[in-house]
Amino acid sequence: MPAQVIVLAGPSGSGKSRLAERLGLPVLRLDDFYHDGDRPGLPLLGSGVVDWDHPHAWDLGRAIDTIEQPCRHGYADVPIYDIAADGRIGHRELDLDGATLFVAEGIFASEVVTECADRSLLADAVCVRHHRLVTFWRRLTRDLRERRKPALFLLRRGLALLRAEPLVVSRATTAGCTPMTPHEAERRLRLITAQARPRNRL
């Protein structure tokens, strides 16, 4: 396989995106693979609002197929999703530019690990995690700053995710991710990237 993927899973707000940026590799944002909010059959909360924290709100098949494209061909066309708008607003090209590794990160990233391993696409899989209260505060301040949803909704969602976080980490671990703090993960993944060599462009 010309390139392979490093999967960064973990709870929302745990630092996956920041870690991906620090590694300096091309990044595929798996949160861009949410279904549009008007899609029939999406999972709903009791209030009738779409449950965006449920895996069925996310397009697993399309995410895995898109991961495979840069692994085989060095590039892929990927969607751009706007959480506030509940839908895709465009697309962009992910170009590895000769890199043999790239990062795929998102809250449902652990869902792709088994299939990526079966297709020989996987270089490593990590579940990024902090103390739950740290993650809760970072997530809430980020979501409020970006105005992703109304403030009361974000607070309620944050408290629900705080309670659910141990289960999220457990599921990611079962899927094949190694749970680590961002600093531990960065040390581990820099060793992997240091061993990788750029390939010649076709």
N, C-alpha and C positions, 0 to 999 in steps of 0.2 A: 504494500500500500504506500503510495508516494507521501502521504501525510496521515497523521492520527490526531485524535481529539483528546484533550484533557477536560474532564467534566467536573465542574464546580457546583455542587448541590448545597443545600442548607436552608434554614428558615429565612423568610423575608427579613431583610435588615441585618443579616449576619456579616456582611462585608464581602460578598462574592464579587460584586462589580468592581470594588476598589482593588481587590486582590488581582482580578483579571487585568486591570489597567497596569498595575505595578509589574506584572510579569512581562509586559511588552510584546505579547503575542497577538495575532489577530483574534478578535472576539466575536462569537456568535451569541446574541442575546436571545435566549430561549423564551423569555417572556414576550417576545414579539410573535409567538405562535399561539396566542389566545384566539379562540373563536370570536367572531364579531358578536356584539351584544344582542343583536336581533335574530341570532340563529335559533331555530326551534329546538326544544328539548334540552336547553342548558340547565344545569342544576341550580335550584333556587333556594334562598334562605326563607325563613318563615314570613318575612315581610314582603316576599315576592321579588326581592332584588337578586340578581345573579350572584351565585356563590363563586367568586373568582379564585377562591382558595381550594376549590375542588378540582381534581385532575381532569374530570370530564369537561371542564370549561376550556380545556387546552387541547391543541391538535398534536397528539403524540406521533401519529404516523407521518405527518408532514415534517415535524421536527427531525425525526430520525432520517428520513429521506434527504432532507437538506444537509444534515451533518455529513452524510455519505458523499455528497457532491464535491466539496473541497478536498475530502480525503482522497478521492479518485482523480479529480480533474484540476484541483487548485483554486477553484472559485465556485460561487453559488449565488443565485439571486434570492434574497431574503426579504421578508416583509418588514415594515415599520409599523408598530402598533402603538396607539395612543390610549393609555389607560383611562384618562379623563373622558375621552370620546367613545370609549368602549368599542373601538374598531380599528382596522388597519387604515392608515392614511397615506401609504406609499410603499416603495420598495427601494432596496439598495443592493449593490454588489459587494459580496465578501470576497476579497482577493487575497490569497495567502502570499502572493509575491515571492514564491520560492521557499517559504517556510515549511518545515516538515511537521510542525505542531501548531495547533490553534486551540483556543479555549471555548467551550460551550457552557454558559452559566445561566441559572434561573431557578425559581423556586420548585419547579417540577423536574429539574435536571436528573434526579435519581431515577426517574421513569425511563430514561434512555439508556441506562448503563448496561443492562443485560443484553439488549439487542445490539448495541454498539460493540460489545465484547464478542457476541456471536458473529458479527460481520467483520471482525478483525480491525475495527476502527478505533479501538480504545487504547490510549496510552496510559491513563491513570484516572482515578475518580476519587474525589475528596468531598467530604461534607464539612463545610465551614460552620463553626459554631462558637458562641460566646456564652457567658452566663445569661440566663433568660432575661433578666431585667435590663442588661446592657443592650441586648437585641431589641427588646420592647421599646426602649427610649430612642435608639437610633432609627428604628423603623418609623416611629410616630413623628419624630421631628422631620425626617425626610419627606414623608407623605404629606405633612402639613405644609412644608416649604414648597413642594411641587404642586400643591392643591389637587391631588389626585382624586379626592372625593370630599364630601362635606365633613367638617371636623368631627361631629358627633359620630358619624359612621366610622371614621378612621379610629377613633378612640375605642369604640365597641369592638371593631375588628381586631385592634391591637391587643385587647384583653383576651379575646378568644384565641388568638395566635400564641399569646403568652402561655396559656394553659395547654395548648396543643403541641408546643415545641418539643418536649421529650419524645412524643410519638413521631414527629417529623424526622428527628435525628435517628431514631430507632429504625424507621422504614428505610432511610437512606443507607444506613449501615447494613441492613439486611440485603439491600439491592447491590451491595458491593463497594460502597463508598467508605473511605477511612475518615472517621470524625477527627477534626483537628481545629485548633484556633487558627486565625488568619496567619499569624507569624509562623506557626509550625508548618502550615501548608505551604507558605511561601518558600521556606527553606527546602522542603521536600521537592517542590516543583521546579525550583531553580536548578537543582541537581539534574533533574530530567532534561530541562531545556539546555543545560550546558553540554550535555552529551549528544544533543541533536545537531545535525549539520544541514545547512541550507542545501536545497537541491537546485540543479540548473533548470531555468525556465525553458519550456518547450518553444 
